[in-house]
Amino acid sequence: MSTASAPEVITAVPAAFAADGSVDMESSRAILEFVGASGNEGAFVLGTTGEFAALTVAERNELAALAVEVLRERMRVIVHVGGASLYEVKQLIDGARAAGATEIAVLTPHYLPVTDGALLEFFTAVNDYADGLRAFVYVYQKRANNFVSVELMRQIAGLSNFVGAKVSEEPLELLAEYRAVVGDDFVIYTGADRDMLRVADYGAQGVVSGVSSVLPKPFRGSSQAEIDVAVDAIAGDMERMRTALELQGVSAGTSRMSIAKPDADAVAAVRAAVEQVG
């Protein structure tokens, strides 16, 4: 795949919760409808922005089905099925497949440290179980406590169903190192919204962007100044994302995880960004 074309934008979608912590399916649908009208190439659901770590397997499968239902006619849907164990991941792959998803992403097993050998065994087992699905390895060392080395990425890219990688909070230079050892058709996305216009220089195809879930326009116009406005205001914070959605008339619920509500200054910054680039 050529890196010369405009970078792809895959929207990392928040999930919505009611005040008692239960999943708010109505507000989650409203968020998905907003994302579906963004013009972006795809949606990445049930990742970090979707608070997957606080969801049960049944809840994740229910939200995956909702996402595919709402978005499948409008954009690609990549369902994150990562978990702490292969046992859990298999149940999530079953749910994604039952929902009609054709693409999945799989975080490295998280919390406990895992050797490269064990990671290769894990991803090989995922590859075999996910036969017929397009799979992306999800690298997020700062959250998962485990890393995919360049050599391990080369090996994962050789598996039959792994077609790409999503890499979060790593330097762009690592993308270039990954690109050097994988095939031309292997897709690489960064999770760094601000770097969208630079990724092609490092061999990547685009971004998985949480900010674009609430302020998509800057990411369609390819203006670094407008991207900076959006990224600075949202700052990767799910509660600020909800504020931006509410300001645009989208019911966004609340977070299940312990995320602080934005203070008055943060709300003002989000409001200004919505008025400027929303």
Beta strands, then each sheet from edge to edge (+ up, - down):
strand 1: 8-13
strand 2: 42-45
strand 3: 76-80
strand 4: 103-107
strand 5: 134-139
strand 6: 162-167
strand 7: 187-190
strand 8: 206-209
sheet 1: 1+ 2+ 3+ 4+ 5+ 6+ 7+ 8+ 1+
end
